[in-house]
Amino acid sequence: MSSAANSTAFSRLAGARVLIVDDEDYIREFFESALESLGIEVGTACDGQAACEVLRDQPFDVVITDLKMPRMDGMTLLRHCSGCHPTTPVIILTAYGTIENAVEAMRGGAFDYLAKPITETEQIEIVLSRALRHRSALVENMELRRDMGERYMFDRLVGPGPKMQRIFDILTTVAPTQATVLITGSSGTGKELVARAIHFNSPRAKGPFIKVNCAALPEGLIESELFGHEKGAFTGALKTTKGRFEAADNGTLLLDEISEMPQGLQAKLLRALQEREFERVGSTQSVKVDVRVIATSNIDIEKAAEEKRFRQDLYYRLNVIPIRLPTLAERREDIPVLAYHFLRRFAKMHGKCVERISTAGMSYLNNAPWPGNVRELENAIERAVVLCRGEQIELGDFFISDDVPPQPALSLPASTLPAGYGSPLEPIKLAELEKQHILATLKTMKGQRQNTADALGISIRTLRNKLNEYRIEGVEI
């Protein structure tokens, strides 16, 4: 191999970790010498059983193994790698004239094979380069699927209160079906997150999820964006282009802010929903698609339809399964749990050792108006985590300027406060106020102790000790 080619190979393969498995010493030594010259870190094992022990203790990017070995052969090792190390490609070594064995191994999951005798390092380099690219794709795919699962499984959507639990029940029932869904709610309530959750928990999860923001597209372009166009259909249409409906075939199409769609286009959309077919701009030939439609709106779309600002027949077609997301002010019981959910995520993201929110900070969160809903709360928690200098978020951490509002009063139902609370003649003891606050929060959280501890900014152990004290005092818990 030329020096230039060798340099290219080194840069492409340097840092990779490859395990060589063969019962012949000279084979292992040959590979060790050849791969180390390419900047590869090499491990060796004399048979499949030894290889399993090595793989248990340290990771490798690629395994190159002989088929015929004592104790454990290459096929058994291949099955072990497929089950325990699914992102590690296995390359089989086979003697010339027994290629059928390598073909059988590839049917069993091997990535590729190398035929002995191997005389050119370049041959190894080509196969290894392909194997490493394959491994990168596998890892990326697994991470993407894990991310999708974590972000869009229904049990990852945070909302322990009754309003959100009712919505989760509906979503669980609706997701596996083909029904059209209309999600309404103020900005920041999580409409797109819910739409994605429906898609990724449906039979269409492996298909595309395509989003169209109807409010962001100019009126003259939205028809082409949705349905595509033929070459020459208008000035600038230099080639035939598929629209979002075709891109979403066998998947889900999210029509975000559907109420902003021009009325002139609503009739064509209605036909596409009813017939599952449409024509591209500039064409008379119908295109058939299999698409599930989810629409969102941040206005009262029913009222818009009554006022003739939106087609009633399209509204009825979209409104098969209506889901209205409550504002954060309507589900304040979820604020403490949401706050700690975001705290844990952003502490990990920013590498901060933030573990709790002070009583003053939580009181502020519970009483703030949150016109931006969950999105605004999420941003506030991230800002506080970034600004926090210790393990506990203080009230001032929610504000970049010095203009920190006074601490809001504790938001306790009047029925839970002791008699005489607030009376100048009968001042309340701090310990009594603390007890009533803890018991009221426990009631709000429906007896869920971990959620109560999170809301109060204390450990579950501290909460348990407090509740034991109250039982001794005769309080029924």
C-alpha positions as CSV (number, residue, x, y, z in Angstrom):
1,M,0.0,0.0,0.0
2,S,1.4,3.5,-0.9
3,S,2.2,5.9,1.9
4,A,-0.7,8.2,0.9
5,A,-3.2,5.3,0.9
6,N,-1.8,4.1,4.2
7,S,-2.3,7.6,5.7
8,T,-5.9,7.7,4.5
9,A,-6.5,4.2,6.0
10,F,-5.0,5.3,9.3
11,S,-7.2,8.4,9.6
12,R,-10.3,6.4,8.7
13,L,-9.7,3.4,11.1
14,A,-7.6,5.0,13.8
15,G,-9.1,4.4,17.3
16,A,-11.3,1.5,16.3
17,R,-11.1,-1.6,18.6
18,V,-11.1,-5.0,16.8
19,L,-11.0,-8.4,18.5
20,I,-9.2,-11.2,16.6
21,V,-10.4,-14.7,17.4
22,D,-8.4,-17.7,16.0
23,D,-6.7,-20.8,17.4
24,E,-3.6,-20.3,15.2
25,D,-0.9,-18.1,16.7
26,Y,0.5,-16.9,13.4
27,I,-3.0,-15.7,12.2
28,R,-3.5,-13.6,15.4
29,E,0.0,-12.2,15.1
30,F,-0.5,-11.3,11.4
31,F,-3.8,-9.4,12.1
32,E,-2.3,-7.8,15.2
33,S,0.6,-6.4,13.1
34,A,-1.5,-5.4,10.1
35,L,-4.2,-3.6,12.1
36,E,-1.9,-1.8,14.5
37,S,-0.2,-0.3,11.5
38,L,-3.6,1.3,10.7
39,G,-4.0,2.8,14.2
40,I,-6.4,0.1,15.3
41,E,-6.4,-1.2,18.9
42,V,-6.3,-5.0,18.7
43,G,-7.5,-7.6,21.2
44,T,-7.0,-11.4,20.7
45,A,-8.6,-14.6,21.8
46,C,-7.7,-18.2,21.0
47,D,-11.2,-19.5,20.7
48,G,-14.9,-18.5,21.1
49,Q,-15.1,-19.1,24.8
50,A,-12.1,-16.9,25.5
51,A,-13.6,-14.3,23.2
52,C,-16.8,-14.2,25.2
53,E,-14.8,-13.6,28.3
54,V,-13.0,-10.7,26.7
55,L,-16.2,-9.2,25.3
56,R,-17.8,-9.4,28.8
57,D,-15.0,-7.2,30.2
58,Q,-14.4,-4.6,27.5
59,P,-16.2,-3.4,24.3
60,F,-15.0,-3.9,20.7
61,D,-16.2,-2.3,17.5
62,V,-15.7,-5.3,15.3
63,V,-15.0,-9.1,15.8
64,I,-13.0,-11.1,13.3
65,T,-13.3,-14.8,14.0
66,D,-12.3,-18.1,12.5
67,L,-15.1,-20.7,12.1
68,K,-13.3,-23.9,13.3
69,M,-11.9,-23.6,16.8
70,P,-11.8,-25.8,19.9
71,R,-14.1,-25.3,22.9
72,M,-16.4,-22.8,21.1
73,D,-16.5,-22.5,17.3
74,G,-17.1,-19.3,15.3
75,M,-20.8,-20.0,14.6
76,T,-21.5,-20.2,18.4
77,L,-19.6,-17.0,19.0
78,L,-21.6,-15.4,16.2
79,R,-24.8,-16.3,17.9
80,H,-23.5,-15.0,21.2
81,C,-22.5,-11.6,19.7
82,S,-25.9,-11.3,17.9
83,G,-27.7,-11.7,21.3
84,C,-25.3,-9.9,23.7
85,H,-23.5,-7.4,21.4
86,P,-26.0,-6.6,18.6
87,T,-24.1,-3.5,17.4
88,T,-20.8,-5.3,17.0
89,P,-20.4,-6.6,13.4
90,V,-18.8,-10.1,13.1
91,I,-16.5,-10.9,10.1
92,I,-15.8,-14.5,9.4
93,L,-12.4,-16.0,8.4
94,T,-12.8,-19.0,6.1
95,A,-10.3,-21.1,4.2
96,Y,-10.3,-21.0,0.4
97,G,-12.6,-23.6,-1.0
98,T,-15.1,-23.5,2.0
99,I,-16.8,-20.3,1.0
100,E,-20.2,-22.0,1.6
101,N,-19.4,-22.0,5.3
102,A,-19.0,-18.3,5.2
103,V,-22.2,-17.8,3.3
104,E,-24.0,-19.9,5.9
105,A,-22.5,-17.7,8.6
106,M,-23.7,-14.6,6.9
107,R,-27.2,-16.0,6.8
108,G,-26.8,-16.4,10.6
109,G,-26.0,-12.8,11.0
110,A,-22.3,-12.3,10.1
111,F,-21.5,-9.0,8.4
112,D,-18.9,-10.3,5.9
113,Y,-16.1,-12.8,5.4
114,L,-12.4,-12.8,4.6
115,A,-11.0,-15.8,2.7
116,K,-7.6,-17.2,3.7
117,P,-4.9,-16.8,2.8
118,I,-4.9,-13.0,3.3
119,T,-1.9,-11.4,1.7
120,E,-3.0,-7.7,1.3
121,T,-3.7,-5.4,4.2
122,E,-5.8,-3.4,1.8
123,Q,-8.4,-6.2,1.6
124,I,-8.8,-6.1,5.4
125,E,-9.1,-2.3,5.4
126,I,-11.9,-2.3,2.9
127,V,-14.0,-4.8,4.8
128,L,-13.3,-3.2,8.2
129,S,-14.2,0.3,6.9
130,R,-17.6,-1.1,5.7
131,A,-18.1,-2.9,9.1
132,L,-17.4,0.3,11.1
133,R,-19.8,2.3,8.9
134,H,-22.4,-0.4,9.5
135,R,-21.8,-0.3,13.2
136,S,-22.2,3.5,13.3
137,A,-25.5,3.2,11.5
138,L,-26.7,0.5,14.0
139,V,-25.7,2.6,17.0
140,E,-27.4,5.7,15.6
141,N,-30.6,3.8,14.8
142,M,-30.7,2.3,18.3
143,E,-30.1,5.7,20.0
144,L,-32.8,7.2,17.8
145,R,-35.3,4.5,18.7
146,R,-34.5,4.8,22.4
147,D,-34.9,8.6,22.2
148,M,-38.2,8.2,20.4
149,G,-39.4,5.8,23.0
150,E,-38.3,8.0,25.9
151,R,-39.8,11.1,24.5
152,Y,-43.0,9.8,23.1
153,M,-44.2,6.9,25.2
154,F,-47.4,8.0,27.0
155,D,-45.9,7.1,30.4
156,R,-43.2,9.7,29.7
157,L,-45.7,12.5,29.3
158,V,-45.8,14.2,32.7
159,G,-49.1,15.0,34.3
160,P,-50.3,13.1,37.4
161,G,-53.3,15.3,37.9
162,P,-56.8,14.1,36.9
163,K,-57.1,16.3,33.8
164,M,-54.0,15.0,32.1
165,Q,-54.7,11.4,33.3
166,R,-58.0,11.6,31.5
167,I,-56.3,12.7,28.3
168,F,-53.7,9.9,28.6
169,D,-56.5,7.4,28.9
170,I,-58.0,8.8,25.7
171,L,-54.7,8.8,23.9
172,T,-54.0,5.1,24.8
173,T,-57.3,4.2,23.3
174,V,-57.1,6.3,20.2
175,A,-53.4,5.8,19.2
176,P,-53.7,2.2,17.8
177,T,-56.6,3.3,15.5
178,Q,-56.7,5.2,12.2
179,A,-59.0,7.9,13.5
180,T,-58.4,11.6,12.7
181,V,-57.5,13.6,15.8
182,L,-58.0,17.3,16.4
183,I,-55.9,18.7,19.3
184,T,-56.7,22.1,20.6
185,G,-55.2,24.2,23.3
186,S,-53.2,27.4,24.0
187,S,-49.6,27.8,22.8
188,G,-47.2,25.9,24.9
189,T,-49.6,23.2,26.2
190,G,-47.8,20.4,24.3
191,K,-50.0,19.8,21.2
192,E,-47.2,18.7,19.0
193,L,-45.8,16.4,21.7
194,V,-49.1,14.7,22.0
195,A,-49.4,14.3,18.2
196,R,-46.0,12.7,18.1
197,A,-46.9,10.4,21.0
198,I,-50.0,9.3,19.1
199,H,-47.9,8.5,16.0
200,F,-45.1,6.7,17.9
201,N,-47.6,4.5,19.8
202,S,-49.6,3.6,16.7
203,P,-49.1,0.8,14.0
204,R,-47.6,3.6,11.8
205,A,-44.7,4.2,14.2
206,K,-42.2,2.9,11.6
207,G,-43.6,5.2,9.0
208,P,-42.9,8.9,8.5
209,F,-44.1,11.7,10.7
210,I,-44.5,14.8,8.6
211,K,-45.4,18.2,10.0
212,V,-46.8,21.2,8.1
213,N,-47.1,24.5,9.9
214,C,-50.1,26.1,8.1
215,A,-49.5,29.5,9.8
216,A,-45.9,29.7,8.6
217,L,-46.4,29.1,4.9
218,P,-47.4,31.8,2.5
219,E,-50.9,31.4,1.0
220,G,-49.4,31.0,-2.5
221,L,-47.2,28.1,-1.5
222,I,-49.2,26.0,0.9
223,E,-51.1,24.1,-1.8
224,S,-47.9,23.0,-3.4
225,E,-46.3,22.1,-0.1
226,L,-49.3,19.9,0.8
227,F,-50.0,18.3,-2.5
228,G,-46.9,18.8,-4.6
229,H,-46.7,20.1,-8.2
230,E,-45.8,19.2,-11.7
231,K,-42.9,20.6,-13.7
232,G,-44.0,23.9,-15.2
233,A,-47.1,24.2,-13.1
234,F,-46.0,27.8,-12.1
235,T,-43.0,30.0,-12.5
236,G,-40.0,28.4,-10.7
237,A,-41.5,24.8,-10.9
238,L,-38.4,23.4,-12.6
239,K,-39.3,19.7,-11.7
240,T,-42.1,17.5,-10.5
241,T,-42.1,17.6,-6.7
242,K,-44.0,15.5,-4.2
243,G,-46.0,17.3,-1.4
244,R,-46.2,16.5,2.3
245,F,-49.2,14.2,1.8
246,E,-47.1,11.9,-0.4
247,A,-44.2,12.2,1.9
248,A,-46.4,11.0,4.8
249,D,-47.7,7.9,2.9
250,N,-48.0,5.0,5.4
251,G,-47.4,7.4,8.2
252,T,-48.9,10.4,9.9
253,L,-49.3,14.0,8.7
254,L,-49.6,16.8,11.4
255,L,-51.4,19.9,10.2
256,D,-50.2,22.4,12.8
257,E,-52.4,25.4,13.3
258,I,-55.0,24.2,10.8
259,S,-57.2,27.2,11.5
260,E,-54.7,29.3,9.5
261,M,-55.3,27.4,6.3
262,P,-56.7,29.6,3.5
263,Q,-60.4,28.9,2.9
264,G,-59.8,28.4,-0.8
265,L,-57.7,25.4,0.0
266,Q,-59.9,23.8,2.6
267,A,-62.2,22.1,0.0
268,K,-59.2,20.3,-1.5
269,L,-58.0,19.2,1.9
270,L,-61.5,17.9,2.7
271,R,-61.5,15.7,-0.4
272,A,-58.0,14.5,0.4
273,L,-59.2,13.5,3.9
274,Q,-62.4,11.8,2.7
275,E,-61.1,10.1,-0.5
276,R,-57.4,9.7,0.5
277,E,-56.6,11.1,-3.0
278,F,-55.7,14.4,-4.6
279,E,-54.1,16.0,-7.6
280,R,-50.7,17.7,-7.7
281,V,-50.8,21.4,-8.7
282,G,-50.8,21.4,-12.5
283,S,-51.9,17.8,-12.9
284,T,-55.3,16.1,-13.5
285,Q,-54.1,12.6,-12.4
286,S,-55.1,11.5,-8.9
287,V,-52.6,10.4,-6.4
288,K,-53.7,7.9,-3.7
289,V,-52.1,7.9,-0.3
290,D,-52.5,6.1,3.1
291,V,-52.1,8.8,5.6
292,R,-53.4,9.4,9.1
293,V,-54.1,13.1,9.8
294,I,-53.7,14.9,13.1
295,A,-54.6,18.6,13.3
296,T,-53.9,21.2,15.9
297,S,-55.3,24.6,16.6
298,N,-54.7,27.2,19.4
299,I,-58.0,29.0,18.8
300,D,-61.6,27.8,19.3
301,I,-62.0,26.2,15.9
302,E,-65.6,25.3,16.5
303,K,-66.4,29.0,17.0
304,A,-64.4,29.8,13.9
305,A,-66.6,27.3,11.9
306,E,-69.8,28.8,13.3
307,E,-68.6,32.3,12.3
308,K,-67.8,31.0,8.8
309,R,-64.1,31.6,9.2
310,F,-63.5,27.9,8.8
311,R,-65.4,25.4,6.7
312,Q,-67.9,23.5,8.9
313,D,-67.7,20.3,6.8
314,L,-63.9,20.3,7.2
315,Y,-64.2,20.9,10.9
316,Y,-66.6,18.0,11.3
317,R,-64.2,15.8,9.3
318,L,-61.2,16.7,11.5
319,N,-63.2,16.6,14.8
320,V,-63.5,12.8,14.9
321,I,-61.5,12.6,18.1
322,P,-61.3,16.0,19.8
323,I,-58.7,16.5,22.5
324,R,-58.4,19.8,24.4
325,L,-55.2,20.3,26.3
326,P,-55.7,22.3,29.5
327,T,-53.6,25.4,30.3
328,L,-51.0,25.0,33.0
329,A,-53.2,27.3,35.2
330,E,-55.9,24.7,34.9
331,R,-53.7,21.9,36.1
332,R,-51.6,23.5,38.8
333,E,-51.4,20.2,40.7
334,D,-49.0,19.1,38.0
335,I,-46.6,22.0,38.4
336,P,-44.3,20.4,41.2
337,V,-44.0,17.2,39.3
338,L,-43.3,18.9,36.0
339,A,-40.8,21.2,37.7
340,Y,-38.8,18.3,39.1
341,H,-39.1,16.4,35.8
342,F,-37.5,19.3,34.0
343,L,-34.9,19.9,36.8
344,R,-33.6,16.3,36.5
345,R,-33.4,16.6,32.7
346,F,-31.6,19.9,32.6
347,A,-29.3,19.1,35.5
348,K,-28.1,16.2,33.5
349,M,-28.0,18.1,30.2
350,H,-25.9,21.0,31.7
351,G,-23.8,18.9,34.0
352,K,-25.1,20.6,37.1
353,C,-25.5,19.0,40.6
354,V,-28.9,20.6,41.2
355,E,-31.2,18.3,43.2
356,R,-34.1,20.4,44.7
357,I,-36.1,23.6,44.6
358,S,-36.4,25.8,47.7
359,T,-39.8,26.4,49.4
360,A,-39.8,30.0,48.2
361,G,-38.9,28.8,44.6
362,M,-41.6,26.2,44.6
363,S,-44.1,28.7,46.0
364,Y,-43.3,31.0,43.1
365,L,-43.8,28.2,40.6
366,N,-47.1,27.2,42.1
367,N,-48.5,30.8,42.0
368,A,-47.0,32.2,38.8
369,P,-49.6,32.8,36.0
370,W,-47.6,30.9,33.2
371,P,-49.3,32.4,30.1
372,G,-46.8,30.4,28.1
373,N,-47.9,27.2,29.8
374,V,-45.6,24.1,30.0
375,R,-43.2,25.6,27.5
376,E,-42.7,28.7,29.7
377,L,-42.3,26.6,32.8
378,E,-39.7,24.4,31.1
379,N,-37.7,27.4,30.0
380,A,-37.9,28.8,33.6
381,I,-36.5,25.6,35.1
382,E,-33.7,25.4,32.6
383,R,-32.8,29.0,33.3
384,A,-32.8,28.4,37.0
385,V,-30.7,25.2,36.7
386,V,-28.1,27.1,34.6
387,L,-28.0,30.0,37.1
388,C,-28.1,27.9,40.2
389,R,-24.8,27.9,42.2
390,G,-25.5,25.0,44.5
391,E,-27.6,22.0,44.9
392,Q,-30.8,23.9,45.5
393,I,-32.7,26.3,43.2
394,E,-33.5,29.5,45.1
395,L,-36.2,32.1,44.2
396,G,-33.6,34.4,42.7
397,D,-32.4,31.8,40.2
398,F,-35.5,32.2,38.2
399,F,-34.6,35.8,37.3
400,I,-31.5,37.1,35.5
401,S,-32.1,40.7,36.7
402,D,-32.3,41.9,40.3
403,D,-36.0,42.5,39.9
404,V,-37.1,39.5,42.0
405,P,-40.8,39.6,43.0
406,P,-41.7,39.2,46.7
407,Q,-42.2,35.6,47.7
408,P,-45.9,34.7,47.0
409,A,-48.0,33.5,49.9
410,L,-48.4,29.7,50.2
411,S,-51.3,28.5,48.1
412,L,-53.2,26.5,50.7
413,P,-56.9,25.8,50.6
414,A,-58.6,27.7,53.3
415,S,-60.2,24.5,54.6
416,T,-56.8,23.0,55.4
417,L,-55.6,26.0,57.5
418,P,-56.0,25.8,61.3
419,A,-58.6,27.9,63.0
420,G,-57.4,31.5,63.7
421,Y,-54.9,31.5,60.9
422,G,-54.0,35.1,60.1
423,S,-55.7,36.4,63.2
424,P,-53.5,39.0,65.0
425,L,-55.0,37.7,68.3
426,E,-54.1,34.1,67.7
427,P,-50.8,33.9,65.8
428,I,-50.0,30.5,64.3
429,K,-46.9,28.6,65.2
430,L,-44.4,27.9,62.4
431,A,-44.5,24.1,63.1
432,E,-48.3,24.1,62.8
433,L,-48.2,25.9,59.5
434,E,-45.5,23.5,58.3
435,K,-47.7,20.5,59.2
436,Q,-50.8,21.9,57.5
437,H,-48.8,22.7,54.4
438,I,-47.4,19.2,54.2
439,L,-50.8,17.6,54.8
440,A,-52.4,19.9,52.2
441,T,-49.7,19.1,49.6
442,L,-50.1,15.3,50.4
443,K,-53.9,15.7,49.8
444,T,-53.3,17.6,46.5
445,M,-50.9,14.8,45.4
446,K,-53.6,12.2,46.2
447,G,-51.4,10.5,48.8
448,Q,-48.4,10.0,46.4
449,R,-45.5,10.5,48.8
450,Q,-42.7,10.9,46.2
451,N,-44.7,13.5,44.3
452,T,-45.4,15.3,47.7
453,A,-41.7,15.2,48.7
454,D,-40.8,16.6,45.2
455,A,-43.4,19.4,45.5
456,L,-42.1,20.3,49.0
457,G,-38.5,20.2,48.1
458,I,-37.6,17.7,50.7
459,S,-36.4,14.1,50.7
460,I,-38.8,11.1,50.9
461,R,-37.2,10.2,54.2
462,T,-37.9,13.6,55.7
463,L,-41.5,13.4,54.6
464,R,-41.8,9.9,56.1
465,N,-40.4,11.2,59.5
466,K,-42.8,14.2,59.5
467,L,-45.8,12.0,58.8
468,N,-44.8,9.6,61.6
469,E,-44.7,12.6,64.0
470,Y,-48.2,13.6,62.9
471,R,-49.5,10.1,63.5
472,I,-48.2,10.1,67.0
473,E,-50.0,13.4,67.5
474,G,-53.2,11.7,66.5
475,V,-53.5,12.9,62.9
476,E,-55.1,10.3,60.6
477,I,-53.0,9.9,57.4
